[in-house]
């Protein structure tokens, strides 16, 4: 079976997305920026690279890559020689041992066949005290809808267990609180649950865009590159690591290796 190139589940620059999608996209990179300051950074599964320009402006160095050559070509077309991007598998990264301070994987861990293999690679590539940042759609919501091509979704407890098994310590935050979403979204959540459980949810990006227009209203254009001040900056909410979170659409995780003396 031919491996997917993920273009059918990735928003491309210029395509219609909801204002909430833009908010989530920009804010996960705003959150990562403070971690990236002055560090040697790698973004894994970078897609078309909307956050790479922002990260490059804050990191000491930045490398990126994606499983899909089509995505890597999109990055090259936009950034040229501003960003080093290459095709690679997250389960076998082409980087030296102890060569990075920070690894990012945003909205993509669930597309990796073995999350355990990815974490083992992170442990190999990171220096002591290095960190992995994860942004995941929250699978612990009752109306959660998994993406095509996905393998395993990890919520708070799943991520905590995944990284603990490799010797990482974890911290968690919630983004996009359900309490602040629009009234239409809150009313339609049971409807979405029924549509998902009945197998009626559209699989194509075109079908999802139509549904999002009905739920979220007038769309906006997907940017090629995130910039500071593009949307309002959100302060994510700290979360406990010993229970599922059911109050946020997105989970942020920072997993840290022990320092050299530990």
C-alpha positions in Angstrom: 0.0 0.0 0.0 1.3 3.4 -1.0 2.1 5.7 2.0 0.0 8.9 2.1 1.5 12.2 1.3 -0.9 13.9 3.8 -1.9 16.7 1.3 -5.5 15.6 1.7 -5.4 16.4 5.5 -3.3 19.5 5.4 -4.4 23.1 4.9 -2.4 24.8 2.2 -1.5 28.5 2.0 -4.4 30.5 0.5 -7.1 27.9 1.3 -10.1 28.7 3.5 -9.8 27.9 7.2 -11.9 29.0 10.2 -10.8 31.9 12.4 -10.4 29.4 15.2 -8.0 27.3 13.1 -5.9 30.4 12.5 -6.0 31.2 16.2 -4.8 27.7 17.1 -2.2 27.6 14.4 -0.6 30.9 15.4 -0.8 30.3 19.1 1.0 27.0 19.2 4.0 28.7 17.6 3.7 31.7 20.0 3.8 29.2 22.8 6.8 27.5 21.4 8.7 30.7 20.8 9.8 31.2 24.4 11.1 27.7 24.5 13.0 28.2 21.2 14.8 31.4 22.1 18.5 30.9 21.5 18.2 27.2 21.0 19.1 24.7 18.3 15.6 23.7 17.1 14.1 20.9 14.9 10.5 20.9 13.8 9.4 17.4 12.8 6.3 16.9 10.5 6.4 20.6 9.7 3.8 20.3 6.9 3.9 23.4 4.7 6.0 25.2 7.3 3.7 28.0 8.5 5.6 28.4 11.7 9.1 28.1 10.4 9.7 31.8 9.7 8.5 32.7 13.2 10.7 30.0 14.8 13.7 31.0 12.7 13.5 34.5 14.1 13.8 33.3 17.6 16.0 30.1 17.5 19.8 30.0 17.3 19.4 27.5 14.5 16.4 25.7 12.9 16.1 22.6 10.9 12.8 21.1 9.7 11.4 18.2 7.8 8.3 16.2 6.8 7.5 12.7 5.7 5.8 14.1 2.6 8.1 15.3 -0.2 5.2 17.4 -1.4 5.2 19.3 1.9 9.0 19.8 1.7 8.6 21.2 -1.8 6.0 23.7 -0.5 8.4 24.8 2.2 11.2 25.3 -0.3 8.9 27.3 -2.6 8.0 29.7 0.1 11.2 30.0 2.2 13.9 29.4 -0.3 17.2 29.2 1.6 15.8 30.9 4.7 15.1 27.5 6.3 16.8 24.1 6.0 14.0 21.5 5.3 14.3 17.9 4.2 12.2 14.8 3.8 12.5 12.3 6.6 10.6 9.8 8.8 10.0 11.0 12.4 10.9 7.5 13.5 14.4 7.7 12.0 15.6 11.3 12.0 18.7 12.2 10.1 20.4 14.1 12.9 23.4 13.4 15.1 23.2 12.3 18.7 23.0 15.1 21.2 22.7 17.7 18.5 19.5 19.7 19.4 17.9 21.5 22.3 14.3 21.5 21.2 12.2 19.2 19.0 8.6 20.2 18.0 5.9 18.0 16.6 2.6 19.9 16.2 -0.7 18.2 15.2 1.2 15.3 13.8 2.2 12.8 16.5 -1.0 10.8 15.7 0.2 10.3 12.1 3.4 8.6 13.3 3.0 4.7 13.2 5.1 4.3 16.3 5.0 7.2 18.8 7.4 5.2 20.9 10.0 5.1 18.1 9.7 8.9 17.7 10.2 9.5 21.4 13.3 7.2 21.3 14.7 9.3 18.4 14.1 12.5 20.4 16.0 11.0 23.3 18.9 10.2 21.0 19.0 13.6 19.2 18.4 15.9 22.2 21.1 17.1 24.5 20.7 16.8 28.3 17.8 19.0 29.5 16.5 19.0 25.9 12.8 19.2 25.4 10.1 18.0 23.1 7.0 20.2 22.5 3.8 18.5 21.4 0.5 20.1 20.3 -2.3 17.5 20.0 -6.0 17.7 19.3 -7.6 16.5 22.5 -8.9 13.0 22.1 -10.6 13.0 25.5 -13.5 15.2 24.3 -16.8 13.4 23.9 -17.2 14.7 20.3 -13.6 14.0 19.2 -13.2 13.2 15.5 -10.0 11.4 14.5 -8.3 12.4 11.3 -7.8 10.1 8.3 -4.4 8.4 8.2 -4.0 8.7 12.0 -2.8 5.9 14.3 -2.9 6.7 18.0 -4.1 10.0 19.6 -2.6 10.8 23.0 -4.4 12.9 25.6 -2.7 14.2 28.8 -2.4 10.8 30.5 -1.3 9.1 27.3 1.4 11.6 26.6 2.6 11.5 30.2 3.0 7.7 30.0 4.6 7.8 26.6 7.3 10.2 27.6 7.8 8.8 31.1 8.7 5.4 29.6 11.7 7.0 28.0 12.8 9.0 31.0 11.2 12.4 30.2 9.4 14.6 32.7 6.3 16.3 31.4 4.2 19.5 31.8 0.8 20.1 30.3 -1.4 23.0 29.2 -4.8 23.4 27.7 -5.5 25.7 24.7 -8.8 26.8 23.2 -11.1 26.3 26.2 -14.5 25.0 25.4 -16.0 27.6 27.8 -15.0 30.4 25.4 -16.1 28.9 22.1 -19.1 30.4 20.4 -22.7 29.5 21.3 -23.3 27.8 18.0 -20.4 25.4 18.6 -21.6 24.6 22.1 -25.1 23.9 20.8 -23.9 21.7 17.9 -21.4 19.6 19.9 -24.0 16.8 20.5 -24.8 16.9 16.8 -21.2 16.6 15.9 -20.9 13.6 18.3 -23.8 11.9 16.5 -22.3 12.6 13.1 -18.9 11.3 14.2 -20.3 8.1 15.8 -22.5 7.4 12.8 -19.6 7.7 10.4 -21.2 10.6 8.6 -18.3 13.1 9.2 -16.8 14.2 5.8 -13.3 12.8 5.2 -12.2 15.2 2.5 -10.8 18.7 3.2 -13.5 20.1 0.9 -16.2 18.5 2.9 -14.7 19.6 6.2 -14.4 23.2 4.9 -18.1 23.3 4.1 -19.0 21.9 7.5 -16.7 24.4 9.2 -18.2 27.3 7.3 -21.6 26.2 8.7 -20.4 26.0 12.3 -17.7 28.7 12.5 -19.0 31.2 10.0 -17.0 33.2 7.4 -13.6 31.6 6.8 -10.2 33.3 6.5 -7.2 32.6 4.3 -4.6 30.1 5.5 -1.3 32.1 5.8 1.9 30.8 4.3 3.8 32.1 7.3 2.8 32.9 10.9 3.9 36.3 12.2 3.8 38.0 15.6 0.5 39.8 16.3 -1.4 37.9 13.6 -4.0 36.9 16.2 -4.5 37.6 19.9 -2.0 35.8 22.0 -3.5 33.2 24.3 -2.0 32.2 27.7 -2.5 28.4 27.9 -3.9 26.9 31.1 -1.7 24.6 33.2 -3.2 21.1 33.5 -2.6 18.3 35.9 -0.9 15.2 34.4 -2.8 12.6 36.3 -6.3 12.9 34.7 -7.9 13.4 31.3 -8.7 17.0 30.3 -12.2 17.6 29.0 -12.1 21.4 29.0 -9.9 22.3 26.1 -9.7 21.5 22.4 -6.0 21.3 22.3 -3.3 19.8 24.6 0.2 21.3 24.8 2.9 19.0 26.3 6.6 19.9 27.1 8.6 16.8 27.8 12.1 17.4 29.3 15.1 15.1 29.6 17.1 15.1 32.8 20.2 17.3 32.9 23.6 15.7 32.6 24.1 15.6 36.4 20.9 13.8 37.1 
